[in-house]
């Protein structure tokens, strides 16, 4: 049976997804959703990020930090 909840639209166009729905779908701050409009209906569908994409983002962040701090391979090895 579908879960039915109510929510309101803010003056900025923001919608709060009720806590029970967020919990059921494992949604948290930063979760990405697709917004689909069909007629007078709106569908929000969570987008899951692949493990590969998450890993690539992590590597990219590490590279940016390394470059910003001018770290060498030896610096990284020493830190590990």
PDB file of N, CA, C and O in Angstrom:
ATOM      1  N   UNK A   1       0.849  -1.183   0.000  1.00  0.00           N
ATOM      2  CA  UNK A   1       0.000   0.000   0.000  1.00  0.00           C
ATOM      3  C   UNK A   1       0.890   1.242   0.000  1.00  0.00           C
ATOM      4  O   UNK A   1       1.847   1.309   0.772  1.00  0.00           O
ATOM      5  N   UNK A   2       0.594   2.222  -0.849  1.00  0.00           N
ATOM      6  CA  UNK A   2       1.431   3.424  -0.911  1.00  0.00           C
ATOM      7  C   UNK A   2       1.331   4.252   0.368  1.00  0.00           C
ATOM      8  O   UNK A   2       0.286   4.307   1.016  1.00  0.00           O
ATOM      9  N   UNK A   3       2.437   4.888   0.710  1.00  0.00           N
ATOM     10  CA  UNK A   3       2.483   5.800   1.851  1.00  0.00           C
ATOM     11  C   UNK A   3       2.015   7.158   1.352  1.00  0.00           C
ATOM     12  O   UNK A   3       2.542   7.665   0.362  1.00  0.00           O
ATOM     13  N   UNK A   4       1.042   7.750   2.016  1.00  0.00           N
ATOM     14  CA  UNK A   4       0.521   9.053   1.613  1.00  0.00           C
ATOM     15  C   UNK A   4       0.791  10.050   2.731  1.00  0.00           C
ATOM     16  O   UNK A   4       0.387   9.836   3.873  1.00  0.00           O
ATOM     17  N   UNK A   5       1.472  11.133   2.401  1.00  0.00           N
ATOM     18  CA  UNK A   5       1.814  12.198   3.341  1.00  0.00           C
ATOM     19  C   UNK A   5       1.485  13.529   2.670  1.00  0.00           C
ATOM     20  O   UNK A   5       1.292  13.584   1.455  1.00  0.00           O
ATOM     21  N   UNK A   6       1.421  14.595   3.454  1.00  0.00           N
ATOM     22  CA  UNK A   6       1.227  15.928   2.895  1.00  0.00           C
ATOM     23  C   UNK A   6       2.445  16.784   3.218  1.00  0.00           C
ATOM     24  O   UNK A   6       3.153  16.536   4.194  1.00  0.00           O
ATOM     25  N   UNK A   7       2.677  17.792   2.390  1.00  0.00           N
ATOM     26  CA  UNK A   7       3.762  18.735   2.598  1.00  0.00           C
ATOM     27  C   UNK A   7       3.345  20.055   1.977  1.00  0.00           C
ATOM     28  O   UNK A   7       2.291  20.139   1.347  1.00  0.00           O
ATOM     29  N   UNK A   8       4.159  21.083   2.147  1.00  0.00           N
ATOM     30  CA  UNK A   8       3.837  22.407   1.612  1.00  0.00           C
ATOM     31  C   UNK A   8       4.993  22.930   0.775  1.00  0.00           C
ATOM     32  O   UNK A   8       6.142  22.524   0.956  1.00  0.00           O
ATOM     33  N   UNK A   9       4.681  23.820  -0.128  1.00  0.00           N
ATOM     34  CA  UNK A   9       5.665  24.468  -0.971  1.00  0.00           C
ATOM     35  C   UNK A   9       6.070  25.780  -0.309  1.00  0.00           C
ATOM     36  O   UNK A   9       5.208  26.571   0.075  1.00  0.00           O
ATOM     37  N   UNK A  10       7.389  26.020  -0.169  1.00  0.00           N
ATOM     38  CA  UNK A  10       7.863  27.262   0.442  1.00  0.00           C
ATOM     39  C   UNK A  10       7.816  28.390  -0.582  1.00  0.00           C
ATOM     40  O   UNK A  10       7.555  28.161  -1.763  1.00  0.00           O
ATOM     41  N   UNK A  11       8.069  29.600  -0.116  1.00  0.00           N
ATOM     42  CA  UNK A  11       8.086  30.752  -1.025  1.00  0.00           C
ATOM     43  C   UNK A  11       9.222  30.655  -2.033  1.00  0.00           C
ATOM     44  O   UNK A  11       9.188  31.318  -3.070  1.00  0.00           O
ATOM     45  N   UNK A  12      10.245  29.823  -1.736  1.00  0.00           N
ATOM     46  CA  UNK A  12      11.366  29.616  -2.645  1.00  0.00           C
ATOM     47  C   UNK A  12      11.145  28.406  -3.547  1.00  0.00           C
ATOM     48  O   UNK A  12      12.052  28.028  -4.288  1.00  0.00           O
ATOM     49  N   UNK A  13       9.970  27.792  -3.505  1.00  0.00           N
ATOM     50  CA  UNK A  13       9.681  26.633  -4.340  1.00  0.00           C
ATOM     51  C   UNK A  13      10.212  25.337  -3.774  1.00  0.00           C
ATOM     52  O   UNK A  13      10.277  24.337  -4.489  1.00  0.00           O
ATOM     53  N   UNK A  14      10.596  25.328  -2.499  1.00  0.00           N
ATOM     54  CA  UNK A  14      11.150  24.130  -1.887  1.00  0.00           C
ATOM     55  C   UNK A  14      10.053  23.285  -1.253  1.00  0.00           C
ATOM     56  O   UNK A  14       9.068  23.802  -0.726  1.00  0.00           O
ATOM     57  N   UNK A  15      10.253  21.962  -1.320  1.00  0.00           N
ATOM     58  CA  UNK A  15       9.308  21.011  -0.743  1.00  0.00           C
ATOM     59  C   UNK A  15      10.058  20.157   0.267  1.00  0.00           C
ATOM     60  O   UNK A  15      11.159  19.685  -0.013  1.00  0.00           O
ATOM     61  N   UNK A  16       9.474  19.958   1.427  1.00  0.00           N
ATOM     62  CA  UNK A  16      10.064  19.068   2.418  1.00  0.00           C
ATOM     63  C   UNK A  16       9.488  17.674   2.189  1.00  0.00           C
ATOM     64  O   UNK A  16       8.272  17.488   2.171  1.00  0.00           O
ATOM     65  N   UNK A  17      10.376  16.701   2.013  1.00  0.00           N
ATOM     66  CA  UNK A  17       9.936  15.312   1.894  1.00  0.00           C
ATOM     67  C   UNK A  17       9.763  14.795   3.317  1.00  0.00           C
ATOM     68  O   UNK A  17      10.708  14.841   4.104  1.00  0.00           O
ATOM     69  N   UNK A  18       8.576  14.305   3.660  1.00  0.00           N
ATOM     70  CA  UNK A  18       8.328  13.862   5.029  1.00  0.00           C
ATOM     71  C   UNK A  18       9.358  12.842   5.514  1.00  0.00           C
ATOM     72  O   UNK A  18       9.847  12.019   4.740  1.00  0.00           O
ATOM     73  N   UNK A  19       9.679  12.910   6.811  1.00  0.00           N
ATOM     74  CA  UNK A  19      10.720  12.091   7.422  1.00  0.00           C
ATOM     75  C   UNK A  19      10.528  10.602   7.160  1.00  0.00           C
ATOM     76  O   UNK A  19      11.495   9.900   6.863  1.00  0.00           O
ATOM     77  N   UNK A  20       9.306  10.113   7.263  1.00  0.00           N
ATOM     78  CA  UNK A  20       9.051   8.685   7.065  1.00  0.00           C
ATOM     79  C   UNK A  20       9.401   8.263   5.634  1.00  0.00           C
ATOM     80  O   UNK A  20       9.963   7.189   5.419  1.00  0.00           O
ATOM     81  N   UNK A  21       9.069   9.109   4.665  1.00  0.00           N
ATOM     82  CA  UNK A  21       9.376   8.815   3.263  1.00  0.00           C
ATOM     83  C   UNK A  21      10.888   8.835   3.056  1.00  0.00           C
ATOM     84  O   UNK A  21      11.441   7.944   2.411  1.00  0.00           O
ATOM     85  N   UNK A  22      11.567   9.868   3.612  1.00  0.00           N
ATOM     86  CA  UNK A  22      13.033   9.932   3.495  1.00  0.00           C
ATOM     87  C   UNK A  22      13.670   8.684   4.092  1.00  0.00           C
ATOM     88  O   UNK A  22      14.601   8.119   3.518  1.00  0.00           O
ATOM     89  N   UNK A  23      13.169   8.261   5.235  1.00  0.00           N
ATOM     90  CA  UNK A  23      13.704   7.063   5.886  1.00  0.00           C
ATOM     91  C   UNK A  23      13.485   5.811   5.053  1.00  0.00           C
ATOM     92  O   UNK A  23      14.395   4.998   4.896  1.00  0.00           O
ATOM     93  N   UNK A  24      12.288   5.655   4.524  1.00  0.00           N
ATOM     94  CA  UNK A  24      11.979   4.476   3.700  1.00  0.00           C
ATOM     95  C   UNK A  24      12.861   4.384   2.464  1.00  0.00           C
ATOM     96  O   UNK A  24      13.190   3.287   2.013  1.00  0.00           O
ATOM     97  N   UNK A  25      13.250   5.550   1.907  1.00  0.00           N
ATOM     98  CA  UNK A  25      14.045   5.585   0.674  1.00  0.00           C
ATOM     99  C   UNK A  25      15.523   5.859   0.923  1.00  0.00           C
ATOM    100  O   UNK A  25      16.295   6.023  -0.022  1.00  0.00           O
ATOM    101  N   UNK A  26      15.920   5.908   2.206  1.00  0.00           N
ATOM    102  CA  UNK A  26      17.319   6.202   2.570  1.00  0.00           C
ATOM    103  C   UNK A  26      17.813   7.502   1.940  1.00  0.00           C
ATOM    104  O   UNK A  26      18.926   7.550   1.415  1.00  0.00           O
ATOM    105  N   UNK A  27      17.006   8.547   1.988  1.00  0.00           N
ATOM    106  CA  UNK A  27      17.382   9.850   1.455  1.00  0.00           C
ATOM    107  C   UNK A  27      17.967  10.696   2.577  1.00  0.00           C
ATOM    108  O   UNK A  27      17.491  10.644   3.711  1.00  0.00           O
ATOM    109  N   UNK A  28      18.989  11.468   2.266  1.00  0.00           N
ATOM    110  CA  UNK A  28      19.582  12.371   3.248  1.00  0.00           C
ATOM    111  C   UNK A  28      19.989  13.652   2.527  1.00  0.00           C
ATOM    112  O   UNK A  28      19.854  13.756   1.308  1.00  0.00           O
ATOM    113  N   UNK A  29      20.489  14.627   3.287  1.00  0.00           N
ATOM    114  CA  UNK A  29      20.914  15.892   2.684  1.00  0.00           C
ATOM    115  C   UNK A  29      21.887  15.607   1.551  1.00  0.00           C
ATOM    116  O   UNK A  29      22.833  14.836   1.710  1.00  0.00           O
ATOM    117  N   UNK A  30      21.649  16.228   0.420  1.00  0.00           N
ATOM    118  CA  UNK A  30      22.515  16.031  -0.736  1.00  0.00           C
ATOM    119  C   UNK A  30      22.053  14.941  -1.692  1.00  0.00           C
ATOM    120  O   UNK A  30      22.598  14.809  -2.788  1.00  0.00           O
ATOM    121  N   UNK A  31      21.048  14.154  -1.289  1.00  0.00           N
ATOM    122  CA  UNK A  31      20.529  13.130  -2.199  1.00  0.00           C
ATOM    123  C   UNK A  31      20.004  13.808  -3.467  1.00  0.00           C
ATOM    124  O   UNK A  31      19.395  14.876  -3.401  1.00  0.00           O
ATOM    125  N   UNK A  32      20.242  13.190  -4.604  1.00  0.00           N
ATOM    126  CA  UNK A  32      19.796  13.740  -5.881  1.00  0.00           C
ATOM    127  C   UNK A  32      18.481  13.086  -6.293  1.00  0.00           C
ATOM    128  O   UNK A  32      18.280  11.888  -6.097  1.00  0.00           O
ATOM    129  N   UNK A  33      17.591  13.891  -6.868  1.00  0.00           N
ATOM    130  CA  UNK A  33      16.285  13.418  -7.315  1.00  0.00           C
ATOM    131  C   UNK A  33      16.021  13.921  -8.730  1.00  0.00           C
ATOM    132  O   UNK A  33      16.437  15.020  -9.097  1.00  0.00           O
ATOM    133  N   UNK A  34      15.331  13.112  -9.514  1.00  0.00           N
ATOM    134  CA  UNK A  34      14.818  13.540 -10.814  1.00  0.00           C
ATOM    135  C   UNK A  34      13.405  14.067 -10.559  1.00  0.00           C
ATOM    136  O   UNK A  34      12.646  13.469  -9.797  1.00  0.00           O
ATOM    137  N   UNK A  35      13.054  15.186 -11.197  1.00  0.00           N
ATOM    138  CA  UNK A  35      11.707  15.744 -11.084  1.00  0.00           C
ATOM    139  C   UNK A  35      11.022  15.547 -12.427  1.00  0.00           C
ATOM    140  O   UNK A  35      11.486  16.050 -13.450  1.00  0.00           O
ATOM    141  N   UNK A  36       9.915  14.811 -12.415  1.00  0.00           N
ATOM    142  CA  UNK A  36       9.172  14.511 -13.641  1.00  0.00           C
ATOM    143  C   UNK A  36       7.770  15.086 -13.509  1.00  0.00           C
ATOM    144  O   UNK A  36       7.062  14.808 -12.542  1.00  0.00           O
ATOM    145  N   UNK A  37       7.376  15.892 -14.493  1.00  0.00           N
ATOM    146  CA  UNK A  37       6.020  16.433 -14.511  1.00  0.00           C
ATOM    147  C   UNK A  37       5.238  15.759 -15.628  1.00  0.00           C
ATOM    148  O   UNK A  37       5.684  15.721 -16.775  1.00  0.00           O
ATOM    149  N   UNK A  38       4.069  15.227 -15.287  1.00  0.00           N
ATOM    150  CA  UNK A  38       3.187  14.621 -16.281  1.00  0.00           C
ATOM    151  C   UNK A  38       1.779  15.113 -15.977  1.00  0.00           C
ATOM    152  O   UNK A  38       1.169  14.732 -14.979  1.00  0.00           O
ATOM    153  N   UNK A  39       1.279  15.971 -16.866  1.00  0.00           N
ATOM    154  CA  UNK A  39      -0.028  16.563 -16.622  1.00  0.00           C
ATOM    155  C   UNK A  39       0.026  17.383 -15.345  1.00  0.00           C
ATOM    156  O   UNK A  39       0.880  18.257 -15.193  1.00  0.00           O
ATOM    157  N   UNK A  40      -0.894  17.097 -14.424  1.00  0.00           N
ATOM    158  CA  UNK A  40      -0.918  17.842 -13.165  1.00  0.00           C
ATOM    159  C   UNK A  40      -0.238  17.080 -12.026  1.00  0.00           C
ATOM    160  O   UNK A  40      -0.471  17.373 -10.853  1.00  0.00           O
ATOM    161  N   UNK A  41       0.601  16.104 -12.372  1.00  0.00           N
ATOM    162  CA  UNK A  41       1.303  15.313 -11.366  1.00  0.00           C
ATOM    163  C   UNK A  41       2.799  15.583 -11.400  1.00  0.00           C
ATOM    164  O   UNK A  41       3.366  15.891 -12.448  1.00  0.00           O
ATOM    165  N   UNK A  42       3.429  15.462 -10.236  1.00  0.00           N
ATOM    166  CA  UNK A  42       4.882  15.597 -10.106  1.00  0.00           C
ATOM    167  C   UNK A  42       5.400  14.322  -9.469  1.00  0.00           C
ATOM    168  O   UNK A  42       4.872  13.866  -8.455  1.00  0.00           O
ATOM    169  N   UNK A  43       6.442  13.743 -10.070  1.00  0.00           N
ATOM    170  CA  UNK A  43       7.068  12.542  -9.536  1.00  0.00           C
ATOM    171  C   UNK A  43       8.511  12.879  -9.190  1.00  0.00           C
ATOM    172  O   UNK A  43       9.243  13.412 -10.024  1.00  0.00           O
ATOM    173  N   UNK A  44       8.922  12.572  -7.971  1.00  0.00           N
ATOM    174  CA  UNK A  44      10.315  12.720  -7.550  1.00  0.00           C
ATOM    175  C   UNK A  44      10.900  11.326  -7.477  1.00  0.00           C
ATOM    176  O   UNK A  44      10.367  10.463  -6.780  1.00  0.00           O
ATOM    177  N   UNK A  45      11.996  11.096  -8.193  1.00  0.00           N
ATOM    178  CA  UNK A  45      12.621   9.782  -8.216  1.00  0.00           C
ATOM    179  C   UNK A  45      14.077   9.914  -7.817  1.00  0.00           C
ATOM    180  O   UNK A  45      14.819  10.675  -8.438  1.00  0.00           O
ATOM    181  N   UNK A  46      14.508   9.176  -6.777  1.00  0.00           N
ATOM    182  CA  UNK A  46      15.911   9.247  -6.358  1.00  0.00           C
ATOM    183  C   UNK A  46      16.845   8.759  -7.460  1.00  0.00           C
ATOM    184  O   UNK A  46      16.526   7.824  -8.194  1.00  0.00           O
ATOM    185  N   UNK A  47      18.007   9.410  -7.562  1.00  0.00           N
ATOM    186  CA  UNK A  47      19.060   9.001  -8.484  1.00  0.00           C
ATOM    187  C   UNK A  47      20.161   8.386  -7.636  1.00  0.00           C
ATOM    188  O   UNK A  47      20.653   9.016  -6.700  1.00  0.00           O
ATOM    189  N   UNK A  48      20.544   7.173  -7.956  1.00  0.00           N
ATOM    190  CA  UNK A  48      21.644   6.566  -7.214  1.00  0.00           C
ATOM    191  C   UNK A  48      22.931   6.747  -8.004  1.00  0.00           C
ATOM    192  O   UNK A  48      22.948   6.599  -9.226  1.00  0.00           O
ATOM    193  N   UNK A  49      24.002   7.066  -7.301  1.00  0.00           N
ATOM    194  CA  UNK A  49      25.303   7.265  -7.921  1.00  0.00           C
ATOM    195  C   UNK A  49      26.064   5.952  -7.837  1.00  0.00           C
ATOM    196  O   UNK A  49      26.106   5.322  -6.779  1.00  0.00           O
ATOM    197  N   UNK A  50      26.658   5.541  -8.932  1.00  0.00           N
ATOM    198  CA  UNK A  50      27.376   4.272  -8.963  1.00  0.00           C
ATOM    199  C   UNK A  50      28.612   4.331  -8.064  1.00  0.00           C
ATOM    200  O   UNK A  50      29.158   5.405  -7.811  1.00  0.00           O
ATOM    201  N   UNK A  51      29.036   3.178  -7.592  1.00  0.00           N
ATOM    202  CA  UNK A  51      30.231   3.088  -6.755  1.00  0.00           C
ATOM    203  C   UNK A  51      31.454   3.582  -7.514  1.00  0.00           C
ATOM    204  O   UNK A  51      32.340   4.203  -6.927  1.00  0.00           O
ATOM    205  N   UNK A  52      31.510   3.309  -8.819  1.00  0.00           N
ATOM    206  CA  UNK A  52      32.635   3.767  -9.632  1.00  0.00           C
ATOM    207  C   UNK A  52      32.678   5.286  -9.662  1.00  0.00           C
ATOM    208  O   UNK A  52      33.744   5.884  -9.516  1.00  0.00           O
ATOM    209  N   UNK A  53      31.522   5.912  -9.851  1.00  0.00           N
ATOM    210  CA  UNK A  53      31.470   7.374  -9.900  1.00  0.00           C
ATOM    211  C   UNK A  53      31.861   7.962  -8.549  1.00  0.00           C
ATOM    212  O   UNK A  53      32.565   8.971  -8.498  1.00  0.00           O
ATOM    213  N   UNK A  54      31.417   7.348  -7.456  1.00  0.00           N
ATOM    214  CA  UNK A  54      31.797   7.816  -6.124  1.00  0.00           C
ATOM    215  C   UNK A  54      33.307   7.719  -5.939  1.00  0.00           C
ATOM    216  O   UNK A  54      33.925   8.642  -5.410  1.00  0.00           O
ATOM    217  N   UNK A  55      33.908   6.605  -6.370  1.00  0.00           N
ATOM    218  CA  UNK A  55      35.346   6.405  -6.251  1.00  0.00           C
ATOM    219  C   UNK A  55      36.102   7.444  -7.082  1.00  0.00           C
ATOM    220  O   UNK A  55      37.090   8.014  -6.620  1.00  0.00           O
ATOM    221  N   UNK A  56      35.631   7.686  -8.313  1.00  0.00           N
ATOM    222  CA  UNK A  56      36.293   8.667  -9.180  1.00  0.00           C
ATOM    223  C   UNK A  56      36.223  10.066  -8.571  1.00  0.00           C
ATOM    224  O   UNK A  56      37.184  10.829  -8.664  1.00  0.00           O
ATOM    225  N   UNK A  57      35.103  10.405  -7.952  1.00  0.00           N
ATOM    226  CA  UNK A  57      34.979  11.711  -7.293  1.00  0.00           C
ATOM    227  C   UNK A  57      35.950  11.817  -6.122  1.00  0.00           C
ATOM    228  O   UNK A  57      36.554  12.869  -5.910  1.00  0.00           O
ATOM    229  N   UNK A  58      36.102  10.748  -5.371  1.00  0.00           N
ATOM    230  CA  UNK A  58      37.015  10.732  -4.237  1.00  0.00           C
ATOM    231  C   UNK A  58      38.459  10.903  -4.700  1.00  0.00           C
ATOM    232  O   UNK A  58      39.213  11.675  -4.108  1.00  0.00           O
ATOM    233  N   UNK A  59      38.843  10.194  -5.745  1.00  0.00           N
ATOM    234  CA  UNK A  59      40.193  10.317  -6.300  1.00  0.00           C
ATOM    235  C   UNK A  59      40.428  11.740  -6.802  1.00  0.00           C
ATOM    236  O   UNK A  59      41.492  12.313  -6.568  1.00  0.00           O
ATOM    237  N   UNK A  60      39.447  12.307  -7.484  1.00  0.00           N
ATOM    238  CA  UNK A  60      39.556  13.672  -7.999  1.00  0.00           C
ATOM    239  C   UNK A  60      39.750  14.672  -6.863  1.00  0.00           C
ATOM    240  O   UNK A  60      40.565  15.589  -6.970  1.00  0.00           O
ATOM    241  N   UNK A  61      39.003  14.497  -5.780  1.00  0.00           N
ATOM    242  CA  UNK A  61      39.129  15.379  -4.620  1.00  0.00           C
ATOM    243  C   UNK A  61      40.527  15.250  -4.014  1.00  0.00           C
ATOM    244  O   UNK A  61      41.151  16.255  -3.675  1.00  0.00           O
ATOM    245  N   UNK A  62      41.014  14.024  -3.877  1.00  0.00           N
ATOM    246  CA  UNK A  62      42.360  13.798  -3.349  1.00  0.00           C
ATOM    247  C   UNK A  62      43.417  14.474  -4.207  1.00  0.00           C
ATOM    248  O   UNK A  62      44.358  15.073  -3.686  1.00  0.00           O
ATOM    249  N   UNK A  63      43.261  14.377  -5.521  1.00  0.00           N
ATOM    250  CA  UNK A  63      44.213  15.018  -6.440  1.00  0.00           C
ATOM    251  C   UNK A  63      44.196  16.539  -6.290  1.00  0.00           C
ATOM    252  O   UNK A  63      45.247  17.178  -6.324  1.00  0.00           O
ATOM    253  N   UNK A  64      43.004  17.120  -6.123  1.00  0.00           N
ATOM    254  CA  UNK A  64      42.897  18.579  -5.949  1.00  0.00           C
ATOM    255  C   UNK A  64      43.581  19.021  -4.659  1.00  0.00           C
ATOM    256  O   UNK A  64      44.285  20.030  -4.633  1.00  0.00           O
ATOM    257  N   UNK A  65      43.366  18.259  -3.592  1.00  0.00           N
ATOM    258  CA  UNK A  65      43.997  18.594  -2.311  1.00  0.00           C
ATOM    259  C   UNK A  65      45.517  18.482  -2.425  1.00  0.00           C
ATOM    260  O   UNK A  65      46.247  19.355  -1.956  1.00  0.00           O
ATOM    261  N   UNK A  66      45.986  17.400  -3.051  1.00  0.00           N
ATOM    262  CA  UNK A  66      47.427  17.209  -3.257  1.00  0.00           C
ATOM    263  C   UNK A  66      48.022  18.389  -4.019  1.00  0.00           C
ATOM    264  O   UNK A  66      49.065  18.919  -3.637  1.00  0.00           O
ATOM    265  N   UNK A  67      47.354  18.798  -5.100  1.00  0.00           N
ATOM    266  CA  UNK A  67      47.859  19.900  -5.916  1.00  0.00           C
ATOM    267  C   UNK A  67      47.813  21.223  -5.155  1.00  0.00           C
ATOM    268  O   UNK A  67      48.744  22.024  -5.246  1.00  0.00           O
ATOM    269  N   UNK A  68      46.743  21.454  -4.412  1.00  0.00           N
ATOM    270  CA  UNK A  68      46.610  22.700  -3.647  1.00  0.00           C
ATOM    271  C   UNK A  68      47.701  22.821  -2.591  1.00  0.00           C
ATOM    272  O   UNK A  68      48.240  23.905  -2.367  1.00  0.00           O
ATOM    273  N   UNK A  69      48.024  21.702  -1.942  1.00  0.00           N
ATOM    274  CA  UNK A  69      49.031  21.710  -0.876  1.00  0.00           C
ATOM    275  C   UNK A  69      50.442  21.434  -1.393  1.00  0.00           C
ATOM    276  O   UNK A  69      51.394  21.382  -0.615  1.00  0.00           O
ATOM    277  N   UNK A  70      50.572  21.258  -2.705  1.00  0.00           N
ATOM    278  CA  UNK A  70      51.872  20.954  -3.324  1.00  0.00           C
ATOM    279  C   UNK A  70      52.552  19.751  -2.667  1.00  0.00           C
ATOM    280  O   UNK A  70      53.745  19.791  -2.368  1.00  0.00           O
ATOM    281  N   UNK A  71      51.791  18.692  -2.447  1.00  0.00           N
ATOM    282  CA  UNK A  71      52.335  17.496  -1.823  1.00  0.00           C
ATOM    283  C   UNK A  71      53.047  16.627  -2.862  1.00  0.00           C
ATOM    284  O   UNK A  71      52.618  16.529  -4.012  1.00  0.00           O
ATOM    285  N   UNK A  72      54.131  16.007  -2.433  1.00  0.00           N
ATOM    286  CA  UNK A  72      54.834  15.069  -3.295  1.00  0.00           C
ATOM    287  C   UNK A  72      54.398  13.648  -2.929  1.00  0.00           C
ATOM    288  O   UNK A  72      53.701  13.433  -1.937  1.00  0.00           O
ATOM    289  N   UNK A  73      54.819  12.691  -3.744  1.00  0.00           N
ATOM    290  CA  UNK A  73      54.502  11.291  -3.449  1.00  0.00           C
ATOM    291  C   UNK A  73      55.094  10.884  -2.106  1.00  0.00           C
ATOM    292  O   UNK A  73      54.482  10.128  -1.352  1.00  0.00           O
ATOM    293  N   UNK A  74      56.290  11.391  -1.812  1.00  0.00           N
ATOM    294  CA  UNK A  74      56.942  11.087  -0.522  1.00  0.00           C
ATOM    295  C   UNK A  74      56.147  11.649   0.650  1.00  0.00           C
ATOM    296  O   UNK A  74      56.039  11.011   1.697  1.00  0.00           O
ATOM    297  N   UNK A  75      55.578  12.874   0.465  1.00  0.00           N
ATOM    298  CA  UNK A  75      54.739  13.466   1.523  1.00  0.00           C
ATOM    299  C   UNK A  75      53.540  12.583   1.826  1.00  0.00           C
ATOM    300  O   UNK A  75      53.181  12.367   2.983  1.00  0.00           O
ATOM    301  N   UNK A  76      52.927  12.076   0.761  1.00  0.00           N
ATOM    302  CA  UNK A  76      51.741  11.224   0.927  1.00  0.00           C
ATOM    303  C   UNK A  76      52.133   9.919   1.610  1.00  0.00           C
ATOM    304  O   UNK A  76      51.447   9.472   2.530  1.00  0.00           O
ATOM    305  N   UNK A  77      53.243   9.297   1.165  1.00  0.00           N
ATOM    306  CA  UNK A  77      53.705   8.044   1.779  1.00  0.00           C
ATOM    307  C   UNK A  77      54.000   8.248   3.259  1.00  0.00           C
ATOM    308  O   UNK A  77      53.659   7.403   4.086  1.00  0.00           O
ATOM    309  N   UNK A  78      54.629   9.359   3.589  1.00  0.00           N
ATOM    310  CA  UNK A  78      54.956   9.668   4.991  1.00  0.00           C
ATOM    311  C   UNK A  78      53.679   9.824   5.828  1.00  0.00           C
ATOM    312  O   UNK A  78      53.615   9.360   6.966  1.00  0.00           O
ATOM    313  N   UNK A  79      52.680  10.471   5.259  1.00  0.00           N
ATOM    314  CA  UNK A  79      51.414  10.673   5.978  1.00  0.00           C
ATOM    315  C   UNK A  79      50.695   9.357   6.221  1.00  0.00           C
ATOM    316  O   UNK A  79      50.041   9.180   7.248  1.00  0.00           O
ATOM    317  N   UNK A  80      50.817   8.428   5.264  1.00  0.00           N
ATOM    318  CA  UNK A  80      50.165   7.126   5.409  1.00  0.00           C
ATOM    319  C   UNK A  80      50.886   6.316   6.449  1.00  0.00           C
ATOM    320  O   UNK A  80      50.497   5.181   6.727  1.00  0.00           O
TER     321      UNK A  80
END
